[in-house]
Amino acid sequence: MRDVCGEKILVPEGTVNIDFSRIINLNETAALLWEKLVDKNFEVEDMVDILCAEYDVPTDVALNDCNELAKKWIEAGLAEE
């Protein structure tokens, strides 16, 4: 994760020719999750626990949001199922 002009972004590492279409801009919540989970084995439920502990959000809403975010991270090659 990098901070570029106040924005948190994820950039794939180890790429000789960077594909700028793979850069992912993170909102505050996604950046928090990334910081807490990077380099760890985690499940969507771990993401939900973090959100519910940090924010006043119903579990079902957090679960839906975390499922969507995990799907995007998997599609981008940033996480595995």
C-alpha positions as CSV (number, residue, x, y, z in Angstrom):
1,M,0.0,0.0,0.0
2,R,1.3,3.4,-0.9
3,D,0.1,6.9,0.0
4,V,0.0,9.1,-3.1
5,C,-1.2,12.6,-2.7
6,G,-3.2,11.6,0.4
7,E,-4.8,8.6,-1.3
8,K,-4.2,5.0,-0.3
9,I,-3.5,2.8,-3.2
10,L,-2.4,-0.8,-3.8
11,V,0.2,-1.4,-6.5
12,P,1.2,-4.9,-7.5
13,E,4.9,-5.6,-6.7
14,G,7.5,-7.4,-8.7
15,T,6.2,-6.3,-12.1
16,V,8.8,-5.2,-14.6
17,N,6.2,-3.3,-16.7
18,I,3.6,-1.9,-14.3
19,D,0.1,-2.3,-15.5
20,F,-1.6,0.9,-14.2
21,S,-5.0,-0.7,-14.7
22,R,-4.3,-2.9,-11.7
23,I,-3.7,-0.1,-9.2
24,I,-6.5,-0.1,-6.6
25,N,-7.6,3.0,-4.8
26,L,-8.7,2.3,-1.2
27,N,-11.2,4.2,0.9
28,E,-10.5,4.7,4.6
29,T,-12.2,1.4,5.6
30,A,-10.5,-0.7,3.0
31,A,-7.1,0.8,3.9
32,L,-7.7,-0.1,7.6
33,L,-8.6,-3.7,6.6
34,W,-5.5,-3.9,4.4
35,E,-3.2,-2.6,7.1
36,K,-4.5,-5.1,9.7
37,L,-4.6,-8.1,7.3
38,V,-1.6,-7.7,5.0
39,D,0.7,-10.7,5.0
40,K,-1.7,-12.7,7.2
41,N,-4.0,-15.6,6.4
42,F,-7.5,-14.4,7.0
43,E,-11.2,-15.2,6.3
44,V,-14.0,-12.8,5.5
45,E,-15.2,-13.2,9.1
46,D,-11.9,-11.7,10.3
47,M,-12.6,-8.7,8.1
48,V,-16.1,-8.4,9.6
49,D,-14.7,-8.6,13.2
50,I,-12.3,-5.7,12.4
51,L,-15.0,-3.5,10.9
52,C,-17.5,-4.2,13.7
53,A,-14.8,-3.4,16.4
54,E,-13.8,-0.2,14.6
55,Y,-17.1,1.1,13.4
56,D,-20.7,1.1,14.6
57,V,-21.9,-1.1,11.7
58,P,-24.4,-4.0,11.8
59,T,-22.8,-7.4,11.2
60,D,-24.9,-8.2,8.2
61,V,-23.8,-5.0,6.5
62,A,-20.2,-5.5,7.3
63,L,-20.4,-9.1,6.0
64,N,-21.8,-7.9,2.7
65,D,-19.2,-5.2,2.3
66,C,-16.4,-7.5,3.3
67,N,-17.5,-10.2,0.8
68,E,-17.5,-7.6,-2.0
69,L,-14.1,-6.3,-1.0
70,A,-12.6,-9.8,-0.7
71,K,-13.9,-10.6,-4.2
72,K,-12.2,-7.5,-5.6
73,W,-9.0,-8.3,-3.9
74,I,-9.1,-11.9,-5.2
75,E,-9.9,-10.7,-8.8
76,A,-6.9,-8.3,-8.6
77,G,-4.6,-11.1,-7.4
78,L,-4.1,-9.4,-4.0
79,A,-5.7,-12.2,-2.0
80,E,-6.5,-15.9,-2.5
81,E,-9.7,-17.9,-1.7
